[in-house]
Amino acid sequence: RTETHTPADVQLVSLYRLLPWREMSRLAAAIHETKLPEWSRRHVLGVWAVALGVDLSELHPPDLAHFHSVGDLFARQLAPGARPVDQRAALVSPVDGLVISAGPVEGGRVSNVKGVSYSL
């Protein structure tokens, strides 16, 4: 899907660059891995999904109680036909996300991914 970004989106990305990414990544990993009791899943994951704009019509299976953790929800299968791939596109990405950093690959490394340089 093609999206356009508003000036508010651009400002939000600028704010993202100021955040302590390593610490936030560790916290996010702990949250994502925490197994939720079945009785809480619909509520907790529903709030999480709404807050992050997850399209619940794309869920497979369609019941939030099926997902044991936030991580399970975000690594989910999609419902058949939820995101058709444009066969003519040179590059596609099936993720829910926003590019917050981009730059050249130098010496087989890409830098500034959560403040860390990674080899490719």
N, CA and C atoms as an extended XYZ file, in Angstrom:
360
Properties=species:S:1:pos:R:3:atomname:S:1:resname:S:1:resid:I:1 pbc="F F F"
N         0.826       -1.184        0.000 N   ARG     1
C         0.000        0.000        0.000 CA  ARG     1
C         0.869        1.245        0.000 C   ARG     1
N         0.392        2.268       -0.636 N   THR     2
C         1.128        3.516       -0.726 CA  THR     2
C         0.548        4.486        0.291 C   THR     2
N         1.415        5.090        1.076 N   GLU     3
C         0.967        6.030        2.095 CA  GLU     3
C         1.716        7.339        1.933 C   GLU     3
N         1.031        8.430        2.241 N   THR     4
C         1.699        9.722        2.287 CA  THR     4
C         1.781       10.128        3.753 C   THR     4
N         2.820       10.856        4.082 N   HIS     5
C         3.041       11.240        5.466 CA  HIS     5
C         2.847       12.736        5.632 C   HIS     5
N         2.153       13.099        6.685 N   THR     6
C         1.865       14.495        6.998 CA  THR     6
C         3.059       15.126        7.706 C   THR     6
N         3.087       16.447        7.821 N   PRO     7
C         4.145       17.091        8.608 CA  PRO     7
C         4.195       16.555       10.046 C   PRO     7
N         3.045       16.188       10.601 N   ALA     8
C         3.036       15.621       11.957 CA  ALA     8
C         3.778       14.294       11.980 C   ALA     8
N         3.641       13.482       10.924 N   ASP     9
C         4.381       12.222       10.838 CA  ASP     9
C         5.879       12.488       10.827 C   ASP     9
N         6.298       13.474       10.070 N   VAL    10
C         7.718       13.813        9.966 CA  VAL    10
C         8.240       14.280       11.330 C   VAL    10
N         7.462       15.080       12.054 N   GLN    11
C         7.864       15.525       13.388 CA  GLN    11
C         7.963       14.344       14.350 C   GLN    11
N         7.025       13.406       14.234 N   LEU    12
C         7.053       12.230       15.089 CA  LEU    12
C         8.316       11.418       14.843 C   LEU    12
N         8.698       11.262       13.599 N   VAL    13
C         9.930       10.541       13.270 CA  VAL    13
C        11.127       11.263       13.865 C   VAL    13
N        11.140       12.587       13.807 N   SER    14
C        12.236       13.352       14.405 CA  SER    14
C        12.317       13.098       15.903 C   SER    14
N        11.178       13.010       16.572 N   LEU    15
C        11.171       12.708       18.003 CA  LEU    15
C        11.668       11.296       18.270 C   LEU    15
N        11.310       10.351       17.416 N   TYR    16
C        11.769        8.965       17.576 CA  TYR    16
C        13.292        8.895       17.620 C   TYR    16
N        13.940        9.710       16.846 N   ARG    17
C        15.403        9.670       16.775 CA  ARG    17
C        16.060       10.079       18.094 C   ARG    17
N        15.341       10.750       18.964 N   LEU    18
C        15.886       11.204       20.242 CA  LEU    18
C        15.736       10.177       21.364 C   LEU    18
N        15.007        9.115       21.104 N   LEU    19
C        14.702        8.133       22.146 CA  LEU    19
C        15.870        7.184       22.429 C   LEU    19
N        15.956        6.657       23.650 N   PRO    20
C        17.008        5.693       24.013 CA  PRO    20
C        16.659        4.302       23.468 C   PRO    20
N        17.015        4.035       22.232 N   TRP    21
C        16.543        2.853       21.518 CA  TRP    21
C        16.968        1.531       22.141 C   TRP    21
N        18.177        1.410       22.626 N   ARG    22
C        18.612        0.125       23.198 CA  ARG    22
C        17.764       -0.257       24.406 C   ARG    22
N        17.557        0.678       25.309 N   GLU    23
C        16.767        0.412       26.504 CA  GLU    23
C        15.323        0.125       26.138 C   GLU    23
N        14.791        0.885       25.200 N   MET    24
C        13.413        0.665       24.769 CA  MET    24
C        13.256       -0.686       24.083 C   MET    24
N        14.269       -1.095       23.354 N   SER    25
C        14.232       -2.382       22.678 CA  SER    25
C        14.203       -3.523       23.688 C   SER    25
N        14.990       -3.404       24.737 N   ARG    26
C        14.994       -4.427       25.791 CA  ARG    26
C        13.643       -4.498       26.493 C   ARG    26
N        13.064       -3.352       26.796 N   LEU    27
C        11.749       -3.307       27.435 CA  LEU    27
C        10.689       -3.897       26.512 C   LEU    27
N        10.730       -3.532       25.243 N   ALA    28
C         9.762       -4.065       24.278 CA  ALA    28
C         9.881       -5.577       24.175 C   ALA    28
N        11.101       -6.090       24.175 N   ALA    29
C        11.296       -7.542       24.099 CA  ALA    29
C        10.670       -8.225       25.310 C   ALA    29
N        10.851       -7.657       26.486 N   ALA    30
C        10.265       -8.248       27.691 CA  ALA    30
C         8.742       -8.240       27.617 C   ALA    30
N         8.177       -7.141       27.158 N   ILE    31
C         6.715       -7.042       27.023 CA  ILE    31
C         6.217       -8.041       25.982 C   ILE    31
N         6.881       -8.094       24.856 N   HIS    32
C         6.441       -8.970       23.760 CA  HIS    32
C         6.507      -10.443       24.118 C   HIS    32
N         7.434      -10.823       24.986 N   GLU    33
C         7.613      -12.233       25.333 CA  GLU    33
C         6.741      -12.678       26.500 C   GLU    33
N         6.148      -11.747       27.229 N   THR    34
C         5.348      -12.091       28.396 CA  THR    34
C         4.080      -12.820       27.976 C   THR    34
N         3.909      -14.042       28.483 N   LYS    35
C         2.714      -14.833       28.189 CA  LYS    35
C         1.549      -14.292       29.004 C   LYS    35
N         0.439      -14.051       28.337 N   LEU    36
C        -0.746      -13.492       28.983 CA  LEU    36
C        -1.714      -14.603       29.381 C   LEU    36
N        -2.353      -14.482       30.546 N   PRO    37
C        -3.392      -15.450       30.889 CA  PRO    37
C        -4.522      -15.362       29.856 C   PRO    37
N        -5.112      -16.486       29.544 N   GLU    38
C        -6.140      -16.508       28.487 CA  GLU    38
C        -7.269      -15.518       28.754 C   GLU    38
N        -7.684      -15.371       30.016 N   TRP    39
C        -8.799      -14.487       30.343 CA  TRP    39
C        -8.502      -13.022       30.031 C   TRP    39
N        -7.212      -12.653       29.914 N   SER    40
C        -6.843      -11.254       29.702 CA  SER    40
C        -6.518      -10.910       28.255 C   SER    40
N        -6.353      -11.904       27.424 N   ARG    41
C        -5.810      -11.677       26.076 CA  ARG    41
C        -6.661      -10.747       25.221 C   ARG    41
N        -7.953      -10.962       25.167 N   ARG    42
C        -8.794      -10.120       24.300 CA  ARG    42
C        -8.680       -8.651       24.702 C   ARG    42
N        -8.722       -8.397       25.995 N   HIS    43
C        -8.662       -7.006       26.456 CA  HIS    43
C        -7.271       -6.401       26.256 C   HIS    43
N        -6.243       -7.067       26.771 N   VAL    44
C        -4.877       -6.519       26.703 CA  VAL    44
C        -4.434       -6.365       25.253 C   VAL    44
N        -4.602       -7.409       24.449 N   LEU    45
C        -4.168       -7.332       23.047 CA  LEU    45
C        -5.049       -6.395       22.246 C   LEU    45
N        -6.328       -6.298       22.594 N   GLY    46
C        -7.221       -5.360       21.905 CA  GLY    46
C        -6.802       -3.920       22.125 C   GLY    46
N        -6.474       -3.585       23.374 N   VAL    47
C        -6.001       -2.223       23.685 CA  VAL    47
C        -4.688       -1.956       22.954 C   VAL    47
N        -3.786       -2.916       23.002 N   TRP    48
C        -2.484       -2.793       22.333 CA  TRP    48
C        -2.686       -2.585       20.829 C   TRP    48
N        -3.557       -3.388       20.237 N   ALA    49
C        -3.805       -3.307       18.791 CA  ALA    49
C        -4.394       -1.954       18.398 C   ALA    49
N        -5.351       -1.470       19.167 N   VAL    50
C        -5.957       -0.168       18.864 CA  VAL    50
C        -4.921        0.943       19.005 C   VAL    50
N        -4.124        0.882       20.068 N   ALA    51
C        -3.114        1.921       20.303 CA  ALA    51
C        -2.100        1.994       19.166 C   ALA    51
N        -1.781        0.844       18.570 N   LEU    52
C        -0.769        0.814       17.514 CA  LEU    52
C        -1.365        0.725       16.114 C   LEU    52
N        -2.680        0.776       15.998 N   GLY    53
C        -3.323        0.800       14.686 CA  GLY    53
C        -3.313       -0.526       13.946 C   GLY    53
N        -3.326       -1.639       14.670 N   VAL    54
C        -3.366       -2.953       14.030 CA  VAL    54
C        -4.754       -3.158       13.430 C   VAL    54
N        -4.797       -3.566       12.178 N   ASP    55
C        -6.064       -3.843       11.503 CA  ASP    55
C        -6.525       -5.233       11.923 C   ASP    55
N        -7.484       -5.286       12.836 N   LEU    56
C        -7.935       -6.561       13.385 CA  LEU    56
C        -8.666       -7.418       12.359 C   LEU    56
N        -9.112       -6.829       11.263 N   SER    57
C        -9.762       -7.630       10.217 CA  SER    57
C        -8.763       -8.519        9.488 C   SER    57
N        -7.457       -8.264        9.667 N   GLU    58
C        -6.417       -9.064        9.015 CA  GLU    58
C        -5.973      -10.271        9.843 C   GLU    58
N        -6.504      -10.425       11.051 N   LEU    59
C        -6.063      -11.503       11.933 CA  LEU    59
C        -6.408      -12.889       11.396 C   LEU    59
N        -5.472      -13.806       11.584 N   HIS    60
C        -5.735      -15.209       11.295 CA  HIS    60
C        -5.015      -16.054       12.330 C   HIS    60
N        -5.710      -16.750       13.186 N   PRO    61
C        -7.167      -16.797       13.320 CA  PRO    61
C        -7.725      -15.476       13.856 C   PRO    61
N        -9.018      -15.246       13.661 N   PRO    62
C        -9.593      -13.926       13.954 CA  PRO    62
C        -9.834      -13.613       15.426 C   PRO    62
N        -9.548      -14.514       16.345 N   ASP    63
C        -9.815      -14.298       17.762 CA  ASP    63
C        -8.531      -13.929       18.507 C   ASP    63
N        -8.515      -12.766       19.156 N   LEU    64
C        -7.338      -12.318       19.908 CA  LEU    64
C        -6.938      -13.291       21.011 C   LEU    64
N        -7.867      -14.043       21.539 N   ALA    65
C        -7.546      -14.994       22.607 CA  ALA    65
C        -6.595      -16.084       22.128 C   ALA    65
N        -6.466      -16.271       20.826 N   HIS    66
C        -5.561      -17.277       20.265 CA  HIS    66
C        -4.094      -16.901       20.485 C   HIS    66
N        -3.800      -15.616       20.597 N   PHE    67
C        -2.429      -15.138       20.685 CA  PHE    67
C        -1.987      -15.093       22.155 C   PHE    67
N        -0.895      -15.765       22.476 N   HIS    68
C        -0.445      -15.907       23.856 CA  HIS    68
C         0.289      -14.684       24.387 C   HIS    68
N         0.776      -13.828       23.503 N   SER    69
C         1.561      -12.664       23.914 CA  SER    69
C         1.437      -11.565       22.871 C   SER    69
N         1.941      -10.402       23.226 N   VAL    70
C         1.991       -9.300       22.256 CA  VAL    70
C         2.860       -9.715       21.067 C   VAL    70
N         3.955      -10.410       21.343 N   GLY    71
C         4.833      -10.882       20.276 CA  GLY    71
C         4.123      -11.818       19.323 C   GLY    71
N         3.289      -12.717       19.855 N   ASP    72
C         2.511      -13.617       18.990 CA  ASP    72
C         1.581      -12.821       18.081 C   ASP    72
N         0.975      -11.772       18.613 N   LEU    73
C         0.084      -10.939       17.807 CA  LEU    73
C         0.837      -10.281       16.657 C   LEU    73
N         2.041       -9.793       16.934 N   PHE    74
C         2.776       -9.077       15.902 CA  PHE    74
C         3.511       -9.982       14.929 C   PHE    74
N         3.656      -11.256       15.263 N   ALA    75
C         4.282      -12.219       14.351 CA  ALA    75
C         3.215      -13.141       13.773 C   ALA    75
N         2.003      -12.642       13.659 N   ARG    76
C         0.855      -13.437       13.258 CA  ARG    76
C         0.824      -13.727       11.760 C   ARG    76
N         0.068      -14.756       11.440 N   GLN    77
C        -0.281      -14.972       10.042 CA  GLN    77
C        -1.360      -13.966        9.701 C   GLN    77
N        -1.439      -13.624        8.437 N   LEU    78
C        -2.511      -12.750        7.985 CA  LEU    78
C        -3.637      -13.579        7.395 C   LEU    78
N        -4.841      -13.039        7.466 N   ALA    79
C        -5.978      -13.697        6.839 CA  ALA    79
C        -5.716      -13.776        5.332 C   ALA    79
N        -6.157      -14.847        4.687 N   PRO    80
C        -5.955      -14.964        3.236 CA  PRO    80
C        -6.465      -13.714        2.503 C   PRO    80
N        -5.624      -13.175        1.613 N   GLY    81
C        -5.986      -12.007        0.818 CA  GLY    81
C        -5.893      -10.681        1.547 C   GLY    81
N        -5.407      -10.675        2.791 N   ALA    82
C        -5.364       -9.439        3.572 CA  ALA    82
C        -4.444       -8.391        2.959 C   ALA    82
N        -3.315       -8.819        2.430 N   ARG    83
C        -2.347       -7.876        1.848 CA  ARG    83
C        -1.794       -8.452        0.551 C   ARG    83
N        -2.528       -8.267       -0.524 N   PRO    84
C        -2.027       -8.799       -1.793 CA  PRO    84
C        -0.701       -8.139       -2.171 C   PRO    84
N         0.202       -8.925       -2.716 N   VAL    85
C         1.515       -8.427       -3.103 CA  VAL    85
C         1.435       -7.888       -4.523 C   VAL    85
N         1.914       -6.666       -4.715 N   ASP    86
C         1.970       -6.057       -6.043 CA  ASP    86
C         3.092       -6.736       -6.814 C   ASP    86
N         2.742       -7.583       -7.756 N   GLN    87
C         3.726       -8.362       -8.507 CA  GLN    87
C         4.615       -7.492       -9.394 C   GLN    87
N         4.205       -6.255       -9.661 N   ARG    88
C         4.995       -5.355      -10.508 CA  ARG    88
C         6.002       -4.536       -9.713 C   ARG    88
N         5.881       -4.527       -8.391 N   ALA    89
C         6.742       -3.702       -7.547 CA  ALA    89
C         8.151       -4.279       -7.479 C   ALA    89
N         9.137       -3.401       -7.448 N   ALA    90
C        10.531       -3.829       -7.324 CA  ALA    90
C        10.847       -4.269       -5.901 C   ALA    90
N        10.140       -3.728       -4.934 N   LEU    91
C        10.389       -4.024       -3.528 CA  LEU    91
C         9.067       -3.939       -2.779 C   LEU    91
N         8.782       -4.926       -1.943 N   VAL    92
C         7.577       -4.899       -1.121 CA  VAL    92
C         7.954       -5.242        0.317 C   VAL    92
N         7.121       -4.807        1.242 N   SER    93
C         7.346       -5.100        2.653 CA  SER    93
C         5.997       -5.355        3.311 C   SER    93
N         5.784       -6.553        3.847 N   PRO    94
C         4.477       -6.895        4.425 CA  PRO    94
C         4.319       -6.514        5.895 C   PRO    94
N         5.084       -5.578        6.377 N   VAL    95
C         5.068       -5.270        7.806 CA  VAL    95
C         4.240       -4.038        8.134 C   VAL    95
N         3.828       -3.967        9.401 N   ASP    96
C         3.218       -2.748        9.937 CA  ASP    96
C         4.374       -1.946       10.498 C   ASP    96
N         4.763       -0.900        9.837 N   GLY    97
C         5.897       -0.157       10.350 CA  GLY    97
C         6.079        1.163        9.646 C   GLY    97
N         7.014        1.915       10.144 N   LEU    98
C         7.349        3.218        9.609 CA  LEU    98
C         8.863        3.296        9.547 C   LEU    98
N         9.399        3.644        8.402 N   VAL    99
C        10.849        3.804        8.267 CA  VAL    99
C        11.231        5.067        9.029 C   VAL    99
N        12.091        4.890       10.038 N   ILE   100
C        12.500        6.052       10.829 CA  ILE   100
C        13.958        6.415       10.600 C   ILE   100
N        14.650        5.595        9.824 N   SER   101
C        16.035        5.894        9.523 CA  SER   101
C        16.416        5.198        8.230 C   SER   101
N        17.190        5.879        7.419 N   ALA   102
C        17.684        5.292        6.179 CA  ALA   102
C        19.050        5.900        5.895 C   ALA   102
N        19.876        5.132        5.246 N   GLY   103
C        21.197        5.638        4.927 CA  GLY   103
C        21.936        4.663        4.058 C   GLY   103
N        23.124        5.038        3.655 N   PRO   104
C        23.898        4.178        2.756 CA  PRO   104
C        24.466        2.961        3.478 C   PRO   104
N        24.688        1.913        2.710 N   VAL   105
C        25.394        0.739        3.209 CA  VAL   105
C        26.854        0.962        2.864 C   VAL   105
N        27.705        0.933        3.879 N   GLU   106
C        29.126        1.179        3.670 CA  GLU   106
C        29.933        0.039        4.263 C   GLU   106
N        30.762       -0.582        3.449 N   GLY   107
C        31.598       -1.670        3.926 CA  GLY   107
C        30.797       -2.849        4.448 C   GLY   107
N        29.625       -3.097        3.865 N   GLY   108
C        28.791       -4.207        4.294 CA  GLY   108
C        28.063       -3.968        5.601 C   GLY   108
N        28.002       -2.697        6.020 N   ARG   109
C        27.329       -2.364        7.285 CA  ARG   109
C        26.297       -1.269        7.045 C   ARG   109
N        25.236       -1.323        7.825 N   VAL   110
C        24.226       -0.273        7.824 CA  VAL   110
C        24.220        0.300        9.235 C   VAL   110
N        24.176        1.615        9.326 N   SER   111
C        24.258        2.216       10.654 CA  SER   111
C        22.941        2.864       11.049 C   SER   111
N        22.860        3.185       12.316 N   ASN   112
C        21.745        3.900       12.910 CA  ASN   112
C        20.431        3.132       12.885 C   ASN   112
N        20.487        1.843       13.105 N   VAL   113
C        19.284        1.069       13.345 CA  VAL   113
C        19.198        0.936       14.858 C   VAL   113
N        18.296        1.700       15.472 N   LYS   114
C        18.194        1.797       16.936 CA  LYS   114
C        19.533        2.228       17.536 C   LYS   114
N        20.271        3.064       16.814 N   GLY   115
C        21.517        3.594       17.328 CA  GLY   115
C        22.698        2.633       17.235 C   GLY   115
N        22.526        1.545       16.531 N   VAL   116
C        23.581        0.517       16.442 CA  VAL   116
C        23.901        0.271       14.976 C   VAL   116
N        25.150       -0.042       14.703 N   SER   117
C        25.598       -0.395       13.349 CA  SER   117
C        25.534       -1.909       13.205 C   SER   117
N        24.975       -2.395       12.096 N   TYR   118
C        24.825       -3.828       11.864 CA  TYR   118
C        25.493       -4.239       10.570 C   TYR   118
N        26.062       -5.454       10.566 N   SER   119
C        26.592       -5.997        9.323 CA  SER   119
C        25.466       -6.635        8.542 C   SER   119
N        25.601       -6.608        7.240 N   LEU   120
C        24.558       -7.208        6.384 CA  LEU   120
C        24.996       -8.565        5.888 C   LEU   120
